Structures are given as structure tokens and as C-alpha cells.
Amino acid sequence: MNKKCAGESENILDRNFWSQLWQKNETGWDIGQASPAIIQYMSQYPNKNKAILIPGCGNAHEAEFLVAAGFTNITLIDIAAEAVESLKEKFSDKPQVKILCEDFFEHVGNYDLIIEQTFFSAIPPSRRKEYAKKMATILHQGGKLIGVLFNKKMDQPLPPFGGSPDIYKSIFEPYFNIKTMDECYNSVPRRSQAELFIIFLRK
């Protein structure tokens, strides 16, 4: 275990689990590019100096797009040391990108916008309400959680874990006003008709 990384998960989906997947190059969640829906939204986002967080970022394709688009305050979090080492090399000459190896649930920070892309589907369903509460805690008043969620149920013991709009509403409505939760029309082909695009406003 990399001792430079902070935080531990108390379930099987801990740092060791994700590190092993990275070591085996079993990163099936990675679509190889930034999500088209997220690109479209961020292309019209007006303030490029706002504080942005991407938790469970993996290869952080979205961060590459943000840097190219001129955003200046981007924080990336991943629990796997292998992912973080790769990111530090990728963004070594990009001071606008801060990279942290830690457990999201122990993260301390304040953000204007958080981008969700496969992280929610990677955490145990039993922690989803904790995820929503944590998101609200680290977002400024009126801050936004945007991105994509799976729009299909997946009955399996390991991630990705899916869901549906009614399930998501019950999780997020205590902390967020749901502005948008629509079927994503511009998903990559292998996720066609299987994603929702979300814009949640912190209450």
C-alpha cells in the first residue's frame, strides 16, 4: 500500500481493490475520452476560474478537456496510487490541476462545481446517501453537481452499480434541487440509452 495516500475504506471496494484493477489494466469503466455530455455542458460554463472537483477521476479525460478549454482551478481525486502516479505525469506541467490520492469521503475542500463520471457507480449502494451528503457538504451554497449516471439497474455484487431516476431522486433530493435528470442523447455508443445527464443544485 502506498503510505502517501490518505484514507481507508471499510469495505471490499477499498484502495487495494482499485489498485489491483489498475495493475491488471482492467479499467473497463474508462471510455477513452471525455464524456461528450460533460464536454457540451462545460463548453458553455461561463466562469473558467471556478473551483472544480472530479472525484474518482481515473484517467481524468474530462480534466484534459478543461485544461485545453482554459479552466484554471481543477482538483482531481482518486484512491488508487497507480492512477494518481499516471495523472501526476500527465499533468506535470499544468499548475491549474491539483491531484490528490485519498478517499473522497474523507476529503476536505470547497467547490463551485463537481463533475460526476462513473464514480457514483463505483461506490457501494449502501454509501450512496453518504455520497450525496458529502457532495453537498463540499459544494458552496448554490454549487452544482453535474455529469452522468447509469440509467439501468445492474444486479451484480461488484461495480458498476446502476439505478434509475426514482432511486436517484430519493438519494439526492434531501440535499439538492434536481434541475436536470434526462436521458443522455450524446453518450458514447457503448453507453447509448444507458446514461442520464444530471444537473443538481445544492440546497
N, C-alpha and C positions, 0 to 999 in steps of 0.2 A: 504493500500500500504506500502511496506517495504521501509522506508526512506533511508536505507543504499544503496539502488540500485540507480544507476545514469541513467539519460537519459529518455526521454519520446517519444513515437511515436505519431504522429498526426492523425493516422487513427484508425479504429476499431481494427486492429490487434496489439494492444498495450500490455503493460505488464499485464494489468488486464485480457485481453482475454486469454493469455497463462497461467497465474496463475490459472484461473478458470478451464482450461483443466487439469492442474496438480492436482488441488484439487479434481476433479471428477475422476481422474485416467483415463482420456480419452487421452491417449498418443499413438494413433494408428500409428504414424509415427515411433515409436520405433520398430525395428526388433528384439530386444532382444539379439543382438550380434554385434560385429564389422562387417562392410561390408566386405565380402570376397575379393572384388576387391581392397579395400583400404589396407587390410592386405597384399595381394600379392604384391602390389606396395611398401609399406613401409618395407616389409621384405627384399627388396634389396636396400633400401635407404642407401647410404654409410656413411653419417655423422650423428651420433646419438646426436651430440651437437648442431645441427642447431636449430634455433628458430622456433617453430611450433605453429600455431594457429588453434583451432577448434571453429568457431563461431556457435551460435545457437546449442550448443553441446548436450542439453538434458541429457540423462544418460551417455553420453561420453564413450560408449563401445570402441570406437577407442582409446581413451586415456588409457584405461586399457591395451589394447594390446601394445601400445607404451611404457608404463612403463615396462611391462614384457619383452619387446624387448630391453630395455636398453637406451631408449631416455631420455635426461636429461633436456630439456628446452621446456615445453609444457604449453601453455596458453589456458584456456577454457573460453568461454563467453556464458552466457545465460541471457535472460531478465527476466525470471521467478525466483522469490526468492525461490520458492519451489524446483526447480531443483538445484539451487546453494547450498541450505542448504544440500540437499542429496549428492551432489558432495563433499562438504567440509568434510562430514563424511566419504565418500568412500575413499577419497584421503588424509585423515588427517595425515597419516604417510609417505606421498610421497612429499617431498620438491621440487621435479622436476616438480610438477604440480602447476600452478598458476590459481586460479579460480576467475572470475570477474562476478558480476551481473550488467550488463549495456547494453545499446543499442549499438549494433555493429556499427551503423552509426556515433556514437559519440566517438568510441574507438580511442585511440592514441597508436600507437605501430609500431614496425618494425619487419618483419618476413622474414624467408627464404622460408617457405612453409606454405600454408594454406590448410586445409582439408575441403572439402565440402561434407556434408552428410545430406540431407533433409532441410538445412537452406534456400537455394535459393528458394525451392518450397514453403516455408512458408511466404515469403515476398510478398507484393502486386506487381503484374506485373508492375504497374506504377513506382516502385522503382528499377527495375532491372538494368537500366543503371547506377543509382546511386550506386547500389551494385558493379557493375563491376569497376566503377571508384574508389570506396572506397578500393576495393581489391587491385587494382594497387597502390594506394597511400600508403598502409601499407606494401606492399611487397618490399623487396630490389630489386634493378635492377637485372634482370635475375631470380628473385624468381619465384616460381611455385604455381599455384592453381591447386590442384588435387582432384579427388573424383568422385562422381556420380551425374548425373542429370536425372530427369524423361524424358523418351523418348516416351511420349504420351501427347496428348492435353487433358486438363480437363476443360470442360466448366461448371464452378461452381463458386459461389460467395465467397466461403471460401477455405482456403488451404486444401490439397496441390494443387498448381498450376503447371501445366505441360508445355510442349513445345516440340520443335523439333530442329534438328541441324541447320536448316536455321534460325530459330528465335534466337537461341543462338549465332550463328556467328555474326549476326548484333549487338548484345549486347556487345560481348566481343572483337571483332576484333579491335576496336579503342584503346584498352589498352593491348591486349595480342596477342602473336603469338600462334595459335592453333596447338599444336604438335599432340595431340590425341583427338578425339571425336568419339569413336567407340561404337557400341552396346556391352553392358556388357554381357559376356558369363558366368560369375560366380556369378550372382545375387542370393540372397536367393529366394526360389521357388515362394513366393507370388509377387516378383517383376521381375520374369523371362520375358525377352523380353520387359521390360518397363524401362530400365535404359541405360544410356550412361556413359562410363568411360571417364573422361577428364584429360588431362594434358595441362594446359595453361601456357605459359611463359610470364612473364611481359616484356613489351617492354621497 
